Amino acid sequence: MNDLRKRMEGRRIGFLGGGSMASALIRGLLHSATVTPAQIRASDLKEQRLDELRQTYGIETTDDNEALVRWADVVVIAVKPQIVDRILGAIAAGLNEGDVVVSVAAGVPIEAIEARLPDRARVIRSMPNTAAIALAGATAIAPGSHATKDDLEVARALFEAVGRCVVLDESLIDAVTGLSGSGPAYVMLMIEALADGGVKVGLGRDTALLLAAQTVYGAAKLQLETGEHPGRLKDMVTSPGGTAIAGLHTLEAGGLRRTLIDAVEAATNRAAELGEQMAKKLRR
């Protein structure tokens, strides 16, 4: 039995919301053999979406949120932040003692969720990214005031089925949002720009895009697998008077490094603003 499966053995996972992130997590859990289809159920307002989940993954689905929560012992809030307020009542009504609530809703603080749930509810907040769809996600999780070590292990198993997961204090979740949560957009822009550069120097569009995307993927995989500092890996490519150093000089002159740092900071600040707005809404 693999480690992920051991951590989720006997668990019943209920997804409130059947959108792209829920689908990614379900796919990852089943692809990694962490759980069986019988251990997963999902709810959604759209019957077409429920049909797709049933046919694709062989899981049970429902439009009754409260019934789903009563069945599950791991409840995943996988709806848009704007409607979290509407479903917390169903969670509160169906939650059993010892159940774990894992929120994927961006910008919704643990305090606001706990305030709408029974006393000592065990809540874990997460910040995954869209790469989870490709089973290559980066996720940070933060425990609520009553979450246990075992609860964290359950949440880690959930997100490690679709990539890598780190445990942080909730105060750092906005920073995670600015870096890895928003990061795929930055990288897509870089891939697009690299491909445009390839077209400018004579490559076909499809070839340039494939080479750009594979280069970014390969570089990231190299760093993750070797654990080397990216500066050292950069130096491995950079020979005296060569092509890479000429390109790097242009990137530095254009302020790429500073621009990326500023982008992470700006996104982090915006995440904090949106989170405070959501917290005020839920405190009413």
C-alpha positions in Angstrom: 0.0 0.0 0.0 1.5 3.4 -1.0 1.9 6.1 1.5 -0.9 8.3 0.1 -3.4 5.4 0.1 -2.4 4.5 3.7 -3.2 8.1 4.9 -6.6 8.0 3.1 -7.6 4.5 4.0 -11.3 4.3 4.9 -11.9 8.0 4.3 -15.0 9.2 2.6 -14.3 12.4 0.6 -17.1 14.7 -0.4 -16.5 17.5 -2.9 -18.9 20.5 -2.6 -18.6 21.7 -6.2 -17.7 19.8 -9.3 -15.6 22.3 -11.2 -12.1 22.1 -12.6 -10.2 21.9 -9.3 -12.5 19.3 -7.9 -12.2 17.3 -11.1 -8.4 17.6 -10.9 -8.3 16.4 -7.3 -10.6 13.5 -8.1 -8.5 12.5 -11.1 -5.3 12.7 -9.1 -6.7 10.6 -6.2 -7.9 7.9 -8.5 -4.9 8.0 -10.9 -2.5 7.5 -7.9 -4.7 4.8 -6.4 -5.0 6.8 -3.2 -8.7 6.0 -3.0 -11.3 4.1 -4.9 -14.3 5.6 -6.7 -16.5 4.3 -3.8 -14.7 6.7 -1.4 -15.6 9.8 -3.4 -18.8 11.7 -3.9 -19.5 15.1 -5.4 -22.3 17.7 -5.5 -23.0 20.4 -7.9 -26.0 22.5 -9.1 -25.4 21.6 -12.7 -26.8 18.1 -13.7 -24.6 18.1 -16.8 -21.5 18.5 -14.6 -22.7 15.7 -12.3 -23.2 13.4 -15.3 -19.7 14.1 -16.6 -18.2 13.3 -13.2 -20.2 10.0 -12.9 -19.2 8.9 -16.4 -15.6 10.0 -16.2 -14.7 8.8 -12.7 -17.4 6.3 -11.8 -18.2 8.2 -8.6 -21.6 8.9 -7.0 -23.0 12.4 -7.3 -25.8 14.4 -5.8 -27.4 17.9 -5.7 -28.0 17.7 -2.0 -25.1 19.4 -0.2 -26.2 18.5 3.3 -26.6 14.8 2.5 -23.1 14.8 1.0 -21.6 16.3 4.1 -23.4 13.8 6.3 -21.9 11.0 4.3 -18.3 12.4 4.1 -15.7 12.6 6.8 -13.5 14.8 4.6 -15.4 17.7 3.1 -13.7 19.7 0.4 -15.1 23.2 -0.3 -14.4 23.4 -4.0 -16.8 26.3 -5.0 -16.1 29.9 -6.0 -15.3 32.2 -3.1 -18.4 34.3 -3.8 -20.8 31.4 -3.0 -18.9 29.9 0.0 -21.3 31.8 2.3 -24.3 30.0 0.8 -22.9 26.5 1.4 -21.6 26.9 4.9 -25.0 26.4 6.3 -25.3 23.0 4.7 -21.9 22.1 6.0 -22.8 23.2 9.5 -26.0 21.1 9.5 -24.4 17.9 8.2 -21.0 18.0 9.9 -20.1 15.3 12.3 -17.6 15.5 15.1 -14.1 14.7 13.9 -14.9 15.5 10.2 -12.2 17.5 8.3 -13.2 20.5 6.2 -10.7 21.4 3.5 -11.3 24.7 1.7 -10.0 25.4 -1.8 -11.9 28.7 -2.0 -9.3 31.4 -2.7 -9.3 34.4 -0.3 -11.6 32.9 2.3 -9.8 33.0 5.7 -10.1 30.1 8.2 -11.6 32.4 10.8 -14.5 33.2 8.6 -15.2 29.5 7.9 -14.8 28.5 11.5 -17.3 31.2 12.6 -20.0 29.6 10.5 -19.3 26.0 11.6 -19.9 24.1 14.9 -17.4 24.7 17.7 -14.1 23.0 17.3 -14.6 22.3 13.6 -11.4 21.0 12.0 -10.7 23.4 9.1 -7.7 23.4 6.7 -7.3 26.1 4.1 -5.4 25.4 0.9 -4.0 27.4 -2.0 -3.5 25.1 -5.0 -2.8 26.2 -8.6 -4.2 25.3 -12.0 -1.3 22.9 -12.7 -3.1 20.4 -10.5 -5.2 19.7 -13.7 -2.0 18.2 -15.2 -1.1 16.5 -11.9 1.8 18.9 -11.4 0.3 21.3 -9.0 1.9 23.4 -6.2 -0.2 23.7 -3.1 0.2 25.2 0.3 -2.1 24.2 3.2 -2.6 25.9 6.6 -4.3 24.4 9.6 -7.2 26.0 11.5 -7.2 26.4 15.3 -8.6 22.9 15.9 -7.0 20.9 13.0 -4.9 18.0 14.2 -1.6 16.5 12.8 -3.7 13.7 11.3 -6.0 16.2 9.6 -3.0 17.8 8.0 -1.8 14.4 6.8 -5.2 13.8 5.2 -5.0 17.2 3.4 -1.5 16.6 2.3 -2.5 13.3 0.8 -5.3 15.0 -1.1 -3.0 17.5 -2.7 0.1 15.3 -3.1 -2.1 13.2 -5.4 -2.0 16.2 -7.8 1.6 17.5 -7.3 3.6 18.9 -4.4 2.3 20.3 -1.1 3.8 22.4 1.7 2.4 23.2 5.2 2.6 26.9 6.2 1.0 29.3 8.6 -2.1 31.0 7.2 -0.4 34.4 7.4 1.7 33.2 4.4 -1.2 32.1 2.2 -1.4 35.4 0.4 2.3 35.1 -0.5 1.7 31.7 -1.9 -1.2 33.1 -3.9 1.2 35.7 -5.3 3.8 33.2 -6.2 2.5 29.8 -7.1 -1.2 30.5 -7.2 -0.8 33.2 -9.8 2.5 31.9 -11.1 1.1 29.8 -13.9 -0.1 33.0 -15.6 3.5 34.5 -15.4 5.0 31.3 -16.8 2.4 31.1 -19.7 3.4 34.7 -20.6 7.0 33.7 -20.6 6.3 30.6 -22.8 4.3 32.8 -25.2 7.1 35.4 -25.3 9.8 32.7 -25.9 7.7 31.2 -28.7 7.3 34.7 -30.2 11.1 35.0 -30.1 11.5 31.7 -31.9 9.1 32.9 -34.6 11.0 36.1 -35.0 14.2 34.2 -35.7 12.6 31.9 -38.2 10.9 29.0 -36.4 7.3 27.9 -37.2 4.7 28.9 -34.6 3.9 25.3 -33.5 7.5 24.3 -33.3 8.5 27.4 -31.4 5.7 26.9 -28.9 6.5 23.2 -28.3 10.2 24.0 -27.8 9.4 26.9 -25.5 7.0 24.9 -23.3 9.2 21.8 -23.2 12.2 24.0 -22.3 10.4 25.6 -19.3 9.1 22.1 -18.2 12.5 20.6 -18.5 14.3 23.4 -16.6 11.8 23.2 -13.8 12.1 19.4 -13.7 15.9 19.6 -13.6 15.8 22.0 -10.6 13.3 19.9 -8.7 15.1 16.6 -9.3 18.6 17.8 -8.6 17.8 20.3 -5.8 20.5 22.5 -7.1 20.3 26.3 -6.7 18.9 27.7 -10.0 21.9 30.0 -10.3 24.3 27.0 -10.4 22.1 25.3 -13.1 22.1 28.6 -15.0 25.9 28.7 -14.9 26.0 25.1 -16.3 24.4 26.5 -19.5 26.5 29.7 -19.7 29.8 29.4 -21.3 32.3 32.3 -21.8 31.4 34.4 -24.7 28.5 32.1 -25.6 24.9 32.4 -26.6 23.3 32.0 -23.2 25.3 34.8 -21.6 24.3 37.1 -24.5 20.7 36.3 -23.9 21.0 36.6 -20.1 22.6 40.0 -20.5 19.5 41.1 -22.5 17.1 39.7 -19.9 18.9 41.5 -17.1 19.0 44.8 -19.0 15.3 44.5 -19.6 14.7 44.1 -15.9 13.1 40.6 -16.0 14.3 39.6 -12.5 12.9 42.8 -10.9 9.7 42.6 -12.9 9.0 39.0 -11.7 9.7 40.0 -8.1 7.4 43.0 -8.4 4.7 40.8 -10.0 4.8 38.4 -7.0 4.6 41.3 -4.6 1.7 43.0 -6.5 -0.3 39.8 -6.6 0.4 39.1 -2.9 -0.9 42.5 -2.0 -4.0 42.1 -4.2 -4.7 38.7 -2.6 -4.6 40.3 0.9 -7.0 43.0 -0.3 -9.5 40.5 -1.7 -9.1 38.3 1.4 -10.0 41.1 3.7 -13.1 42.0 1.5 -14.2 38.4 1.7 -13.6 38.2 5.4 -15.8 41.3 6.0 -18.6 39.8 3.9 -18.6 36.6 5.9 -18.4 38.3 9.2 -21.7 40.1 8.6 
